[in-house]
Amino acid sequence: MLLRRLARPLLATIFISGGINALRYSKAHADMAAPMLEKTIGAHSEKLPDSVPTDPETLVKLDAVAKIVAGTALALGRFPRFSAAVLLASLVPTTASAHKFWELEDASERDAQRIHFLKNAGLAGGLLLAVADTEGKPSLGWHARHVAHSTGKQVGSLGNSVQGGLRNAQKSPSHCARRAKRARATAGSRLRSH
């Protein structure tokens, strides 16, 4: 659809640009992210394996690469739902560390950061729509409901068969004996006619 081919690159552009900018100025971005990283990852760094990076500059670079790769994939329509989910996961810590308008004293700076915060909230909304967009194909939720519904029908049909058999077995012994006698008679008459 033409709308998706236009909307995805428009949505991805800010992330690709932001990722390139973060790579170019990784030290400045790391300084901005350091307080939030210290509160989150720093408190648990001794529990993490040695192979997991915890220094702010490396984490900023990894986040930048994720934004560039996922943004490019979204723009090209490659794995768009997954790419949008990666960008959304990247947007949350970026917004939380860079646009804490509620902590600022200066009114003009607070207003500017509030605008950036709300812009990122709007981008998050667009990414949520991209994550949910199945391009008209049935979603996993639809498939799960469909399987559950048809399984329920089969179980119900099986239950009815079992109940019918139980009802027949519970009928009086004389009724069952008459049915068996009729069945033997029918089988005997078939044998004689051949």
VMD Tcl script that draws the C-alpha trace (Angstrom):
set ca {
  {0.00 0.00 0.00}
  {1.29 3.43 -0.92}
  {0.50 4.86 2.52}
  {2.82 2.37 4.25}
  {5.59 3.00 1.71}
  {5.41 6.68 2.53}
  {4.72 6.54 6.29}
  {7.43 4.05 7.27}
  {10.38 6.04 5.87}
  {8.96 9.25 7.35}
  {8.71 7.62 10.76}
  {12.15 6.01 10.48}
  {14.01 9.17 9.43}
  {14.21 10.68 12.92}
  {15.66 7.45 14.32}
  {18.27 7.02 11.60}
  {19.29 10.66 11.98}
  {19.35 10.39 15.77}
  {21.44 7.21 15.61}
  {24.01 8.83 13.32}
  {24.12 11.88 15.59}
  {24.61 9.68 18.67}
  {27.52 7.87 17.00}
  {29.16 11.16 16.01}
  {28.77 12.67 19.48}
  {28.76 9.54 21.62}
  {30.67 11.17 24.50}
  {28.11 13.97 24.91}
  {25.21 11.51 24.66}
  {26.91 9.21 27.18}
  {27.31 12.10 29.63}
  {23.58 12.84 29.32}
  {22.62 9.16 29.75}
  {25.06 8.41 32.59}
  {22.78 9.42 35.52}
  {19.90 7.25 34.31}
  {22.24 4.35 33.51}
  {23.80 4.60 36.96}
  {20.34 4.32 38.57}
  {19.30 1.34 36.42}
  {22.24 -0.71 35.18}
  {24.85 0.59 37.61}
  {22.96 -0.69 40.61}
  {22.98 -4.22 39.16}
  {26.28 -4.22 37.24}
  {27.94 -6.77 39.54}
  {25.13 -9.25 38.79}
  {25.64 -8.97 35.02}
  {28.10 -11.17 33.10}
  {31.43 -9.58 32.19}
  {30.51 -9.75 28.49}
  {27.59 -7.33 28.98}
  {28.76 -3.74 28.52}
  {27.79 -1.30 31.26}
  {29.76 1.83 30.42}
  {27.57 4.66 29.10}
  {29.52 5.36 25.91}
  {29.35 1.75 24.71}
  {25.65 1.57 25.52}
  {25.00 4.81 23.64}
  {26.84 3.41 20.62}
  {24.87 0.16 20.76}
  {21.63 2.13 21.00}
  {22.70 4.27 18.04}
  {23.45 1.22 15.91}
  {20.09 -0.29 16.87}
  {18.33 2.92 15.78}
  {20.19 3.04 12.47}
  {19.65 -0.64 11.61}
  {16.03 -0.84 12.78}
  {15.21 2.56 11.27}
  {16.65 1.52 7.91}
  {14.77 -1.78 8.02}
  {11.52 0.03 8.85}
  {12.09 2.55 6.05}
  {12.64 -0.28 3.56}
  {9.68 -2.29 4.85}
  {11.89 -5.17 6.03}
  {10.53 -6.81 9.20}
  {8.52 -3.63 9.86}
  {6.74 -4.82 13.01}
  {9.94 -6.09 14.62}
  {11.87 -2.98 13.52}
  {9.20 -0.72 15.02}
  {9.35 -2.70 18.29}
  {13.14 -2.27 18.45}
  {12.81 1.47 17.83}
  {10.12 1.72 20.50}
  {12.34 -0.11 23.00}
  {15.16 2.29 22.12}
  {12.97 5.37 22.38}
  {11.91 4.83 25.99}
  {15.36 5.10 27.66}
  {16.36 7.91 25.32}
  {13.30 9.93 26.31}
  {13.71 9.13 30.00}
  {17.35 10.23 30.07}
  {17.34 13.21 27.71}
  {13.99 14.94 28.24}
  {13.35 15.06 31.99}
  {11.50 18.38 31.83}
  {10.04 17.92 35.31}
  {13.50 18.26 36.86}
  {14.35 21.61 35.23}
  {14.11 24.97 37.02}
  {14.37 27.29 34.00}
  {10.87 27.73 32.51}
  {12.00 28.12 28.88}
  {14.27 25.06 29.08}
  {11.50 23.09 30.81}
  {9.06 24.04 28.01}
  {11.57 23.04 25.33}
  {12.20 19.66 26.96}
  {8.46 19.12 27.45}
  {7.99 19.61 23.70}
  {10.73 17.04 22.99}
  {9.18 14.64 25.51}
  {5.74 14.98 23.89}
  {7.27 14.64 20.40}
  {8.80 11.34 21.52}
  {5.46 10.28 23.00}
  {3.90 10.94 19.58}
  {6.65 8.92 17.90}
  {5.95 6.11 20.37}
  {2.30 6.18 19.29}
  {3.30 5.93 15.64}
  {5.63 3.04 16.43}
  {2.85 1.25 18.36}
  {0.66 1.53 15.26}
  {3.51 0.14 13.15}
  {3.99 -2.75 15.60}
  {0.27 -3.57 15.37}
  {0.04 -3.21 11.56}
  {-0.40 -6.68 10.05}
  {-0.89 -5.25 6.54}
  {-4.35 -6.80 6.35}
  {-3.11 -10.29 7.20}
  {-4.51 -12.13 10.20}
  {-2.57 -11.42 13.37}
  {-1.21 -14.01 15.79}
  {-4.09 -13.16 18.11}
  {-6.60 -13.93 15.35}
  {-4.88 -17.25 14.63}
  {-4.93 -18.16 18.33}
  {-8.64 -17.31 18.65}
  {-9.42 -19.27 15.46}
  {-7.56 -22.36 16.69}
  {-9.24 -22.11 20.11}
  {-12.68 -21.78 18.50}
  {-12.27 -24.79 16.17}
  {-10.73 -26.85 18.98}
  {-13.69 -25.96 21.17}
  {-16.08 -27.14 18.46}
  {-14.23 -30.44 18.11}
  {-14.17 -30.99 21.87}
  {-17.89 -30.18 22.05}
  {-18.66 -32.66 19.26}
  {-16.58 -35.34 20.96}
  {-18.35 -34.62 24.26}
  {-21.75 -35.04 22.61}
  {-20.68 -38.39 21.16}
  {-19.44 -39.60 24.53}
  {-22.65 -38.46 26.23}
  {-24.75 -40.27 23.62}
  {-22.79 -43.47 24.20}
  {-23.17 -43.12 27.96}
  {-26.92 -42.60 27.60}
  {-27.20 -45.76 25.53}
  {-25.14 -47.72 28.04}
  {-27.32 -46.51 30.92}
  {-30.56 -47.66 29.33}
  {-32.19 -50.70 30.85}
  {-30.47 -54.04 30.34}
  {-33.56 -55.39 28.57}
  {-33.36 -52.54 26.02}
  {-29.69 -53.33 25.34}
  {-30.52 -57.08 25.07}
  {-33.30 -56.34 22.52}
  {-30.90 -54.18 20.46}
  {-28.28 -56.90 20.52}
  {-30.87 -59.54 19.53}
  {-32.04 -57.35 16.62}
  {-28.48 -56.83 15.52}
  {-27.83 -60.61 15.56}
  {-31.04 -61.25 13.65}
  {-30.19 -58.68 11.02}
  {-26.70 -60.12 10.64}
  {-28.12 -63.69 10.40}
  {-30.66 -62.71 7.73}
  {-27.92 -61.07 5.70}
  {-25.85 -64.24 5.88}
  {-28.81 -66.41 4.75}
  {-29.63 -64.15 1.84}
  {-26.12 -64.53 0.41}
}
mol new
graphics top color blue
foreach p $ca { graphics top sphere $p radius 0.5 }
foreach p [lrange $ca 0 end-1] q [lrange $ca 1 end] { graphics top cylinder $p $q radius 0.2 }
display resetview
